Amino acid sequence: MTDEQLAILKSFGFCMEQGQVKHLKLGIVTDSKEFAGFSSAEELRAHVKALLRNQCQWKRGKETQGN
């Protein structure tokens, strides 16, 4: 993973630990390989935004079902 890719992930609240990319606040843990294959910074940003959006929607749905 490049320094630019790591900087993009960090700007969205992710951190790297033992080969995994983690977003501790949202509970996302995934292999760093998922983020390493993007050819441009914009593609990576779009993927990260979609991942965060999906996680937030899933959490919102889960909270709604619990009430």
BELCORDA-V872742 format. One record per residue. N is the residue number from 1. RES is the residue in three letters. PHI is phi in degrees with one decimal (none if undefined). PSI is psi in radians with two decimals (none if undefined). NEAR is the number of other ideal C-beta (glycine too) atoms within 12 Angstrom. Layout:
# BELCORDA-V872742
n = <N,N>
res = <RES,RES>
phi = <PHI,PHI>
psi = <PSI,PSI>
near = <NEAR,NEAR>
This chain:
# BELCORDA-V872742
n = <1,2,3,4,5,6,7,8,9,10,11,12,13,14,15,16,17,18,19,20,21,22,23,24,25,26,27,28,29,30,31,32,33,34,35,36,37,38,39,40,41,42,43,44,45,46,47,48,49,50,51,52,53,54,55,56,57,58,59,60,61,62,63,64,65,66,67>
res = <MET,THR,ASP,GLU,GLN,LEU,ALA,ILE,LEU,LYS,SER,PHE,GLY,PHE,CYS,MET,GLU,GLN,GLY,GLN,VAL,LYS,HIS,LEU,LYS,LEU,GLY,ILE,VAL,THR,ASP,SER,LYS,GLU,PHE,ALA,GLY,PHE,SER,SER,ALA,GLU,GLU,LEU,ARG,ALA,HIS,VAL,LYS,ALA,LEU,LEU,ARG,ASN,GLN,CYS,GLN,TRP,LYS,ARG,GLY,LYS,GLU,THR,GLN,GLY,ASN>
phi = <none,-82.2,-61.9,-64.6,-63.0,-62.1,-63.1,-63.3,-61.5,-63.4,-65.4,-98.3,94.6,-90.6,-138.2,-103.6,-143.9,51.0,76.6,-117.7,-100.1,-128.4,-120.6,-65.0,-65.9,-96.8,74.5,-92.8,-136.1,-147.1,-69.9,-64.2,-61.5,-61.3,-102.1,-79.6,-86.9,-84.0,-83.8,-135.6,-63.9,-65.7,-63.7,-64.0,-59.0,-63.2,-64.8,-64.1,-61.0,-65.1,-62.1,-65.9,-61.9,-64.1,-65.2,-65.6,-64.7,-64.6,-63.7,-61.7,-63.5,-66.8,-66.7,-65.8,-67.6,-76.3,-92.3>
psi = <2.39,2.87,-0.63,-0.75,-0.75,-0.71,-0.70,-0.81,-0.75,-0.61,-0.38,0.12,0.20,2.76,2.81,2.29,2.06,0.84,0.12,2.59,2.22,2.47,1.71,-0.63,-0.68,-0.09,0.48,2.22,2.12,2.82,2.48,-0.36,-0.48,-0.50,-0.24,-0.35,0.09,2.37,-0.32,2.75,-0.64,-0.67,-0.74,-0.79,-0.75,-0.72,-0.78,-0.75,-0.74,-0.72,-0.80,-0.72,-0.79,-0.71,-0.73,-0.71,-0.69,-0.78,-0.73,-0.77,-0.68,-0.70,-0.66,-0.71,-0.49,-0.26,none>
near = <23,17,11,19,29,21,19,27,35,19,18,28,21,32,20,23,15,10,15,20,32,23,26,14,14,23,15,27,20,23,17,24,13,22,34,22,15,22,12,14,20,13,17,30,21,17,27,32,19,16,26,24,17,16,24,20,15,17,19,15,13,13,11,10,9,8,7>
